Amino acid sequence: MTAPAAGVRCMLLRGGTSKGCYFLAEDLPAEPALRDALLLRIMGSPDTRQIDGLGGAHPLTSKVAVVRPSAGPDTDVDYLFLQVGVSTTEVSDRQNCGNLLAGVGPFAVERGLVTPGRVETSVRIRMLNTGDLATATFPTPDGRVAYEGDAEISGVPGTAAPVVIEFPPGSGPLLPTGSVRDTLAGLSVTCVDNGMPTVLIAASALRLTGYEDPAELEADPVLAQRIREVRIEAGLLMGLGDVAGTTVPKVSVLAPPRHGGAVSTRTFIPVRCHTSIGVLGAASVAAGLRVTGGVGEGVARLPARGDRLRIEHPTGFLEIESAVEQKAGGALPGAGRTAVVRTARKIFDGTAFPRPA
Ligand code: NQM
């Protein structure tokens, strides 16, 4: 008989419109290869149904957050995001996740990494995937995380306590190809990185309305091939290298808004079509729409003033504040401040038992 697998302390939280397993770094092996092998066993990968683990059989529910106290004085906690393959054995740290980010502050308080305020708590987070920073503020009445509240986000039933997330401008260029427009695989695109490398394409260029159902888009092999080609070329031009097997860049297909927002989107992450849109994906779309000469021009309807934009997506909209700083002398614009409201909820806290090796 083999010895039973040891359990690992784990908390399952919904973060925004995604769901993931949150771990303290100290509860996982420090060696990345051992850590990733363990996470695959905990999530039940590789298996399209992830039937023998905690994964939810979709990239949006096959996510992991690893959190530890920060060493430096500028941030409270470090957050490493890991995308765990569903039917593959890939565990990738190549992208960030702004949705799981919504659960990091509450998790840090729950695990005693941050002392909560009596009314609300702000947690300064270093996102290890990119080195960028974020501050998450959420209610902590009497020093306990409140998950119940009246904030509503599209794609999640009911209401919950708001988690307000602020991002200062990131360190990298907003337009990593050095151009407001590029032609990739014969298509005019704008490549943006405001926290998530994203390729923007007008739906009309792909002969789509841009309002199709995600399942319909995923079932189109010709579209899948075009998106693959665009991504491969974009990866090289954006300085990401060979992206054939990676989750970035994402591809966001833009169409005129239909519900009073700034734009309608269908976002490929990168093979499956998102049922809503990622937070940093939306941050990149929002910033990209403000780029003069970008592919969003003539598609998006930007409000006359203010930083707030409503990005429509298949299950509603995501409202985001996003500023772009125009530079003097014709230099390319850079990212300004970004802010968004998400919600998060603790679903369980306990011990995960990995599938035997
Ligand atoms: O862009 C999905 C999600 C994400 C990422 C993806 C995200 C973000 O919705 O910040 O949140 O693009 O893979 O969880």
Residues whose N, C-alpha, C, O or C-beta is under 5 A from the ligand:
A	BS01	NQM	S18 N96 C97 G98 N99 L100 M196 I269 I277 G278 V279 L280 G281
